[in-house]
Amino acid sequence: MISELHDSLNYNQLEPVELSTFQRILLVTDGTLTKILEAYLTEQLQVVKLSEEIVNITKDILHLDIKTGCEVIKRNILLKGQISEHNWLYAESIIVIERLEKKFRDKLIKSHVPIGKLWIEYKAETFKEIIISAREPANDLADYFDISPEEKMLYRTYRVFSRQQPVMMITEKFPESYFV
């Protein structure tokens, strides 16, 4: 197990010993980060939608098995503490509309419920495959977390499968200074 963790993070540009235990958990879990963060932070998290639009993609996305012209939802959100009003996580998603059940899709677009909670609500069977875990400068995201643009963000990108086909690709980011 330790070897698999090391391989997973090290392969993806991160050295596990440089991360806290909780940072490692956030980067390798195939569970719902919203629930994990709520348990750790002892507060409910809410979605703040920064942008959400339905677009036709302009190039193939191999990880989602979709071709140019496919209609997707592009969504950028923050997970924010309901009590602390602190932004804990930034996420960007590409969601293949035609592969979602209509009720799930409608609630995703119309509500401020995290995707992970919708999977639970609709009992959606999912499998997550992490593509990469790494770090990068905060740049434009710095203002959301009250950090400098040069500070590092940890992130992971993963695919979500449902009914044995990729339905979404999600990148989740948080400041490296969090959860140490």
TILUM-404695 format. One record per residue (C-alpha): x, y, z. Coordinates in steps of 0.05 Angstrom, whole numbers, padded with zeros to 5 digits, always signed. Layout:
N
XYZ
...
//
This chain:
180
+00000+00000+00000
+00055+00050+00018
+00091+00032-00046
+00028+00045-00087
+00018+00113-00052
+00090+00132-00065
+00086+00110-00138
+00020+00147-00148
+00045+00214-00120
+00117+00208-00143
+00097+00191-00214
+00054+00252-00213
+00109+00302-00194
+00099+00300-00119
+00143+00270-00065
+00098+00240-00011
+00144+00256+00047
+00138+00330+00030
+00063+00328+00042
+00022+00324+00105
-00019+00262+00117
-00083+00299+00102
-00055+00329+00038
-00037+00258+00014
-00107+00235+00031
-00138+00291-00009
-00094+00277-00070
-00103+00202-00074
-00173+00188-00047
-00226+00162-00094
-00279+00186-00046
-00318+00251-00047
-00274+00309-00024
-00333+00350+00000
-00350+00298+00053
-00277+00288+00073
-00265+00363+00079
-00330+00373+00119
-00309+00320+00168
-00239+00350+00175
-00262+00422+00179
-00325+00408+00220
-00368+00454+00178
-00414+00446+00118
-00387+00468+00051
-00426+00504-00002
-00414+00511-00077
-00399+00580-00103
-00406+00577-00179
-00354+00621-00212
-00376+00601-00282
-00418+00548-00315
-00433+00544-00389
-00454+00494-00441
-00404+00494-00499
-00384+00452-00558
-00312+00432-00549
-00262+00456-00601
-00214+00397-00597
-00218+00323-00579
-00212+00305-00506
-00181+00236-00504
-00191+00226-00429
-00266+00234-00439
-00270+00197-00505
-00303+00256-00539
-00292+00290-00606
-00292+00362-00629
-00363+00390-00628
-00387+00348-00569
-00431+00388-00521
-00404+00393-00450
-00415+00433-00387
-00353+00473-00367
-00358+00492-00294
-00312+00528-00245
-00330+00529-00171
-00304+00542-00102
-00321+00501-00040
-00333+00552+00015
-00345+00541+00089
-00416+00560+00109
-00393+00585+00177
-00322+00608+00164
-00337+00636+00095
-00267+00612+00078
-00253+00584+00008
-00223+00515+00017
-00220+00486-00054
-00225+00507-00126
-00250+00458-00179
-00260+00459-00254
-00300+00406-00289
-00316+00384-00359
-00380+00344-00360
-00406+00305-00420
-00480+00324-00421
-00506+00266-00462
-00477+00216-00411
-00514+00244-00351
-00584+00225-00328
-00631+00283-00341
-00651+00294-00267
-00578+00294-00245
-00559+00342-00301
-00616+00390-00286
-00601+00392-00211
-00527+00401-00226
-00541+00462-00269
-00596+00493-00226
-00569+00482-00156
-00508+00498-00114
-00499+00426-00090
-00429+00396-00097
-00424+00342-00150
-00403+00291-00098
-00467+00302-00059
-00508+00295-00122
-00475+00227-00136
-00499+00206-00067
-00569+00236-00075
-00580+00201-00142
-00542+00138-00121
-00499+00145-00182
-00449+00089-00189
-00382+00120-00203
-00310+00100-00211
-00254+00152-00206
-00187+00147-00240
-00134+00197-00220
-00096+00223-00280
-00046+00269-00246
-00028+00299-00179
+00020+00358-00179
+00034+00429-00156
+00034+00495-00192
+00034+00570-00176
-00032+00598-00153
-00031+00654-00206
-00102+00678-00218
-00131+00635-00163
-00091+00670-00109
-00145+00722-00094
-00196+00668-00077
-00150+00641-00023
-00118+00706+00001
-00048+00682-00019
+00005+00709-00066
+00004+00688-00139
+00072+00655-00129
+00049+00609-00074
+00038+00537-00094
-00027+00500-00104
-00033+00425-00099
-00080+00394-00149
-00106+00330-00177
-00143+00315-00241
-00186+00253-00247
-00238+00221-00292
-00305+00199-00267
-00337+00138-00300
-00409+00119-00296
-00440+00059-00332
-00369+00043-00356
-00359+00107-00394
-00323+00172-00376
-00375+00225-00358
-00331+00280-00329
-00261+00304-00316
-00249+00345-00253
-00188+00384-00229
-00188+00402-00155
-00138+00452-00127
-00121+00479-00058
-00063+00520-00031
-00004+00478-00009
-00004+00517+00057
-00072+00487+00074
-00080+00423+00113
-00007+00419+00136
//
